[in-house]
Amino acid sequence: MYFKKLRFLNAKFQEVESKLSDLSVVLNQEEYKKFSKQYSYLRPIAEKYMQYLRLLNSIKDIEELKNSKDFQIKELAFAEYDDLVEVKNKIESEIKILLIPPDPNDDKNIIVEIRAGTGGDESALFVGDLYRMYARFAEKKGWECEILNSSSTGLGGYKEIIFEINGSGVWCYFKFEKGTHRVQRVPETEISGRVHTSAVTVAIFPEAEEVDVEIKMEDLRIDTYRSSGAGGQHVNKTNSAIRITHLPTGLVVACQDERSQMKNRAKAFKVLRAKLYNKKILENANQISNERKLQIGTGDRSEKIRTYNYPQNRITDHRIGYSMYNIKEVMDGDLSGLVNKLIEAEMEFKLNENNI
């Protein structure tokens, strides 16, 4: 069992607990936040470790009783030993899960960006379908969903839609959605009934706070313009839309959904900050080329993570080779079954990766 690692983490927990009672740390907001986060991760490990040690001592005592010359004591000892071993195996499994390093973004809200790829109008319609799927899933979870920017088409679809989802554990569920989603179905506009294949790209960004990334005003070019598409006469007749270009990176974000230029500006900054933070994460992980391709993609059919096959009522996630045959329920926001499979696969990968 992983005593060396557990002993180290238990000692670390004692150290962090001591730091949190230090007045200099309590008065330093950043330090206190840092140690509080470590405390939240280490406390259940330390508690489970102490429980495990007590259990091992109990098993040791019972093993001695198994050699008793008293038949009744010996019989009871064997029965209790089996029960304790079962508890031991259960605790070991729980410790394995606890030892998986936490994702630093688990407590963050997210920004979702869905773009039409190959497939023309049908791809734009599927962007709208995915947005509604995610919005309904968020509603089922009790999370808040708000559109930050959108570019709609005349048929009810979207060339692009950007929205945020706020709630506990949002990143944990949505981080698996990044990549290219492929749809196979007969479009409403198809007279001959022929199945079309289209693709859209989904990018997921953890929402960043000002302390996560610094934005210098001299690095920005901010343009205002009249919004287009839905929004009413007032929106279209005023320069309420905002476009922000981050000159050092070339990142461009725009927002036009609000009537107020100030609100559009605030939302645009929120998206820019999230994208810069995501870029920072990728660079720190030395995976910028591969991860960026995985996050954004090109909308090409070959770069798929998931296929939605309507004629066969099948959704297949190609990363784990798992299929479900309830496409209507999933598109209505019932994503939990699929996402839980992805969480299990990630957990198994992390256990192997960390030699746990």
C-alpha positions as CSV (number, residue, x, y, z in Angstrom):
1,M,0.0,0.0,0.0
2,Y,1.2,3.5,-0.6
3,F,2.5,4.3,2.9
4,K,5.4,6.5,1.8
5,K,3.1,8.8,-0.2
6,L,0.4,8.7,2.5
7,R,2.9,9.6,5.2
8,F,4.2,12.5,3.2
9,L,0.7,13.9,2.5
10,N,-0.3,13.4,6.1
11,A,2.7,15.4,7.2
12,K,1.9,18.0,4.6
13,F,-1.6,18.3,6.0
14,Q,-0.3,18.9,9.5
15,E,1.9,21.7,8.1
16,V,-0.9,23.3,6.1
17,E,-3.2,23.1,9.1
18,S,-0.6,24.9,11.2
19,K,-0.2,27.6,8.5
20,L,-4.0,28.3,8.5
21,S,-3.8,29.2,12.2
22,D,-0.9,31.6,11.6
23,L,-2.1,35.2,11.8
24,S,0.2,36.4,9.1
25,V,-1.3,33.9,6.7
26,V,-4.9,34.7,7.8
27,L,-4.3,38.4,7.0
28,N,-2.8,37.6,3.6
29,Q,-5.8,36.8,1.3
30,E,-3.7,35.1,-1.4
31,E,-1.8,33.0,1.0
32,Y,-4.9,32.0,2.9
33,K,-6.7,31.1,-0.3
34,K,-3.7,29.0,-1.4
35,F,-3.4,27.0,1.9
36,S,-7.2,26.7,2.2
37,K,-7.3,24.9,-1.2
38,Q,-4.5,22.6,-0.1
39,Y,-6.3,21.9,3.1
40,S,-9.5,20.9,1.3
41,Y,-7.5,18.4,-0.8
42,L,-5.3,17.0,2.0
43,R,-7.9,16.7,4.9
44,P,-9.9,13.8,3.5
45,I,-6.6,12.0,2.7
46,A,-5.2,12.5,6.2
47,E,-8.5,11.4,7.8
48,K,-8.7,8.3,5.6
49,Y,-5.1,7.5,6.3
50,M,-5.6,7.6,10.1
51,Q,-8.7,5.4,9.7
52,Y,-6.7,3.0,7.6
53,L,-3.9,2.8,10.3
54,R,-6.5,2.1,13.0
55,L,-8.0,-0.6,10.9
56,L,-4.6,-2.3,10.3
57,N,-4.0,-2.4,14.0
58,S,-7.4,-4.0,14.5
59,I,-6.6,-6.6,11.9
60,K,-3.3,-7.3,13.6
61,D,-5.0,-7.9,16.9
62,I,-7.6,-10.2,15.3
63,E,-4.9,-12.2,13.6
64,E,-3.4,-13.0,17.0
65,L,-6.8,-14.1,18.2
66,K,-7.1,-16.4,15.2
67,N,-4.4,-18.6,16.9
68,S,-6.3,-18.8,20.2
69,K,-6.8,-22.2,21.7
70,D,-10.4,-21.2,22.7
71,F,-12.6,-22.5,19.9
72,Q,-15.3,-19.8,20.3
73,I,-12.8,-16.9,20.3
74,K,-11.1,-18.4,17.3
75,E,-14.3,-18.8,15.4
76,L,-15.4,-15.2,16.2
77,A,-11.9,-13.9,15.2
78,F,-12.1,-15.6,11.8
79,A,-15.6,-14.1,11.2
80,E,-14.5,-10.6,12.3
81,Y,-11.3,-10.9,10.3
82,D,-13.2,-11.4,7.0
83,D,-15.3,-8.4,7.8
84,L,-12.3,-6.2,8.5
85,V,-10.5,-7.3,5.3
86,E,-13.6,-6.3,3.3
87,V,-13.5,-2.9,5.0
88,K,-9.8,-2.7,4.3
89,N,-10.3,-3.3,0.6
90,K,-13.0,-0.7,0.5
91,I,-10.8,1.9,2.2
92,E,-7.9,1.1,-0.1
93,S,-10.1,1.8,-3.1
94,E,-11.3,5.1,-1.6
95,I,-7.7,6.1,-0.9
96,K,-6.8,5.4,-4.5
97,I,-9.4,7.9,-5.6
98,L,-8.3,10.5,-3.0
99,L,-4.7,10.3,-4.2
100,I,-5.6,11.4,-7.7
101,P,-4.2,15.0,-8.0
102,P,-7.1,17.5,-8.2
103,D,-7.8,19.4,-11.4
104,P,-6.9,23.1,-10.5
105,N,-10.0,24.2,-12.5
106,D,-12.5,22.0,-10.8
107,D,-13.9,25.0,-8.8
108,K,-14.2,27.3,-11.8
109,N,-17.1,28.2,-13.9
110,I,-16.8,27.8,-17.7
111,I,-17.2,29.5,-21.0
112,V,-18.3,27.4,-23.9
113,E,-17.7,28.3,-27.6
114,I,-19.5,26.3,-30.3
115,R,-18.7,27.0,-34.0
116,A,-20.2,25.6,-37.2
117,G,-17.8,23.6,-39.2
118,T,-18.4,21.5,-42.3
119,G,-22.0,21.1,-43.5
120,G,-23.2,24.6,-44.2
121,D,-26.7,25.4,-42.8
122,E,-27.1,21.9,-41.3
123,S,-23.9,22.5,-39.3
124,A,-25.2,25.8,-38.0
125,L,-28.5,24.1,-37.0
126,F,-26.5,21.6,-35.0
127,V,-24.7,24.3,-33.2
128,G,-28.1,25.4,-31.9
129,D,-29.0,21.8,-31.0
130,L,-25.8,21.4,-29.0
131,Y,-26.3,24.7,-27.2
132,R,-29.8,23.7,-26.2
133,M,-28.5,20.3,-25.1
134,Y,-25.9,21.9,-22.8
135,A,-28.4,24.5,-21.5
136,R,-30.9,21.8,-20.6
137,F,-28.2,19.7,-18.9
138,A,-27.1,22.8,-16.9
139,E,-30.7,23.4,-15.9
140,K,-31.1,19.8,-14.7
141,K,-27.9,20.3,-12.6
142,G,-29.2,23.6,-11.2
143,W,-26.5,25.6,-12.9
144,E,-26.9,29.1,-14.5
145,C,-26.4,29.5,-18.3
146,E,-26.1,32.9,-20.0
147,I,-25.3,33.7,-23.7
148,L,-22.3,36.0,-24.0
149,N,-22.3,36.4,-27.8
150,S,-23.9,34.7,-30.8
151,S,-24.0,35.0,-34.6
152,S,-27.3,33.5,-35.8
153,T,-28.4,32.3,-39.3
154,G,-31.7,32.8,-41.0
155,L,-32.8,29.2,-40.4
156,G,-32.6,29.3,-36.7
157,G,-29.0,28.0,-36.3
158,Y,-25.8,29.7,-35.3
159,K,-22.5,30.3,-37.0
160,E,-21.1,30.7,-33.5
161,I,-22.4,30.9,-30.0
162,I,-20.5,31.7,-26.8
163,F,-22.1,31.2,-23.4
164,E,-21.1,30.8,-19.8
165,I,-22.2,28.2,-17.2
166,N,-21.9,28.9,-13.5
167,G,-22.2,26.3,-10.8
168,S,-20.5,23.8,-8.5
169,G,-18.5,21.2,-10.4
170,V,-19.2,22.6,-13.9
171,W,-15.7,22.1,-15.2
172,C,-15.6,18.5,-14.0
173,Y,-18.5,17.6,-16.3
174,F,-17.9,19.9,-19.3
175,K,-14.2,19.5,-19.8
176,F,-14.8,16.4,-21.9
177,E,-16.9,18.2,-24.4
178,K,-14.0,20.0,-26.1
179,G,-13.3,18.8,-29.7
180,T,-15.2,18.1,-32.9
181,H,-18.8,16.8,-32.8
182,R,-20.1,15.1,-35.9
183,V,-23.8,14.7,-36.7
184,Q,-25.4,12.3,-39.3
185,R,-29.0,12.9,-40.1
186,V,-31.5,14.0,-42.8
187,P,-31.7,17.8,-42.7
188,E,-35.2,19.4,-42.7
189,T,-34.3,21.1,-46.0
190,E,-33.4,17.8,-47.7
191,I,-36.2,16.8,-50.0
192,S,-34.7,13.5,-51.2
193,G,-34.3,12.2,-47.6
194,R,-30.5,11.7,-48.0
195,V,-28.5,11.5,-44.8
196,H,-26.0,14.4,-44.5
197,T,-22.8,14.5,-42.3
198,S,-21.9,17.8,-40.7
199,A,-19.5,18.8,-37.9
200,V,-19.2,21.6,-35.3
201,T,-16.3,22.4,-32.9
202,V,-16.7,22.9,-29.2
203,A,-14.1,24.7,-27.0
204,I,-14.4,24.8,-23.2
205,F,-12.5,27.5,-21.2
206,P,-12.3,27.7,-17.4
207,E,-13.5,31.2,-16.4
208,A,-10.5,33.3,-15.2
209,E,-10.4,35.9,-12.5
210,E,-8.3,39.0,-12.7
211,V,-5.7,37.4,-10.4
212,D,-5.3,34.5,-12.9
213,V,-4.2,36.6,-15.8
214,E,-3.1,40.1,-16.3
215,I,-4.5,42.2,-19.1
216,K,-2.7,45.5,-20.0
217,M,-4.9,48.1,-21.6
218,E,-2.0,49.1,-23.9
219,D,-2.1,45.6,-25.3
220,L,-5.6,46.0,-26.5
221,R,-7.4,47.5,-29.5
222,I,-11.1,48.0,-28.7
223,D,-13.5,48.7,-31.6
224,T,-17.2,49.5,-31.5
225,Y,-19.7,48.8,-34.3
226,R,-23.4,48.2,-35.0
227,S,-24.6,44.8,-34.1
228,S,-26.1,42.5,-36.8
229,G,-28.8,39.9,-36.7
230,A,-31.4,39.5,-34.0
231,G,-31.6,42.1,-31.3
232,G,-34.2,44.7,-32.3
233,Q,-34.1,48.1,-34.0
234,H,-32.4,49.8,-31.0
235,V,-29.4,47.4,-31.1
236,N,-28.9,47.7,-34.8
237,K,-29.0,51.5,-34.8
238,T,-26.3,52.1,-32.1
239,N,-22.7,51.2,-31.9
240,S,-23.3,48.9,-28.9
241,A,-21.2,45.9,-30.2
242,I,-17.6,45.5,-28.9
243,R,-14.6,43.9,-30.5
244,I,-11.4,43.5,-28.5
245,T,-8.1,42.5,-30.1
246,H,-5.3,41.3,-27.8
247,L,-2.3,42.5,-29.8
248,P,0.4,40.3,-28.3
249,T,-1.4,37.1,-29.0
250,G,-3.7,38.1,-31.9
251,L,-6.8,36.8,-30.0
252,V,-10.0,38.5,-31.0
253,V,-13.3,38.4,-29.1
254,A,-16.6,40.2,-29.8
255,C,-19.9,40.7,-28.1
256,Q,-23.1,42.2,-29.5
257,D,-26.0,40.5,-27.7
258,E,-26.6,43.2,-25.2
259,R,-28.1,46.6,-26.0
260,S,-25.6,48.3,-23.6
261,Q,-22.1,48.9,-24.9
262,M,-20.9,48.6,-21.3
263,K,-22.4,45.2,-20.8
264,N,-21.0,44.0,-24.1
265,R,-17.6,45.3,-23.1
266,A,-17.8,43.4,-19.7
267,K,-18.8,40.2,-21.4
268,A,-16.0,40.5,-24.1
269,F,-13.4,41.0,-21.4
270,K,-14.7,37.9,-19.6
271,V,-14.3,35.8,-22.7
272,L,-10.8,37.3,-23.5
273,R,-9.6,36.7,-19.9
274,A,-10.8,33.0,-20.2
275,K,-9.0,32.5,-23.5
276,L,-5.8,34.0,-22.2
277,Y,-6.0,31.9,-19.1
278,N,-6.5,28.8,-21.2
279,K,-3.5,29.7,-23.3
280,K,-1.4,30.1,-20.2
281,I,-2.5,26.7,-18.9
282,L,-1.6,25.0,-22.2
283,E,1.8,26.7,-22.3
284,N,2.6,25.7,-18.8
285,A,1.8,22.1,-19.6
286,N,4.0,22.2,-22.7
287,Q,1.2,20.8,-24.8
288,I,0.1,23.9,-26.7
289,S,0.2,22.4,-30.2
290,N,-1.7,19.1,-29.4
291,E,-4.1,20.6,-26.9
292,R,-5.0,23.6,-29.0
293,K,-5.9,21.2,-31.8
294,L,-8.0,19.1,-29.4
295,Q,-9.7,22.2,-28.0
296,I,-10.6,24.0,-31.2
297,G,-10.2,21.7,-34.1
298,T,-11.0,22.8,-37.7
299,G,-14.5,21.5,-38.0
300,D,-13.3,18.8,-40.3
301,R,-15.2,15.5,-40.1
302,S,-12.0,13.4,-39.4
303,E,-11.2,15.3,-36.2
304,K,-14.2,13.9,-34.3
305,I,-14.6,13.0,-30.6
306,R,-18.2,12.1,-30.9
307,T,-20.8,11.1,-33.5
308,Y,-24.5,11.7,-33.3
309,N,-26.2,9.2,-35.7
310,Y,-29.9,10.0,-35.8
311,P,-31.0,7.2,-38.2
312,Q,-29.5,4.6,-35.8
313,N,-30.5,6.5,-32.7
314,R,-26.8,6.2,-31.6
315,I,-24.3,8.5,-29.9
316,T,-20.7,7.2,-30.0
317,D,-17.8,8.8,-28.0
318,H,-14.8,7.7,-30.0
319,R,-12.2,8.4,-27.2
320,I,-13.6,5.6,-25.0
321,G,-15.4,3.6,-27.7
322,Y,-18.7,3.9,-25.9
323,S,-22.1,4.1,-27.6
324,M,-25.6,5.0,-26.3
325,Y,-28.9,4.4,-28.1
326,N,-31.0,7.2,-26.6
327,I,-30.2,10.2,-28.8
328,K,-33.4,12.1,-28.1
329,E,-32.9,11.9,-24.3
330,V,-29.3,13.0,-24.6
331,M,-30.2,16.0,-26.9
332,D,-32.8,16.9,-24.3
333,G,-30.0,17.3,-21.8
334,D,-29.7,13.8,-20.3
335,L,-25.9,13.8,-20.5
336,S,-25.1,12.3,-17.1
337,G,-24.7,8.7,-18.4
338,L,-22.2,9.6,-21.1
339,V,-20.2,12.0,-19.0
340,N,-20.0,9.6,-16.0
341,K,-18.4,7.0,-18.4
342,L,-15.8,9.7,-19.4
343,I,-15.1,10.5,-15.8
344,E,-14.5,6.8,-15.0
345,A,-12.2,6.6,-18.0
346,E,-10.2,9.6,-16.9
347,M,-10.0,8.3,-13.3
348,E,-8.6,5.0,-14.5
349,F,-6.1,6.9,-16.7
350,K,-4.9,9.1,-13.8
351,L,-4.6,6.1,-11.5
352,N,-2.2,4.4,-14.0
353,E,-0.5,7.7,-14.8
354,N,0.3,8.3,-11.2
355,N,1.2,4.7,-10.4
356,I,-1.5,4.5,-7.8
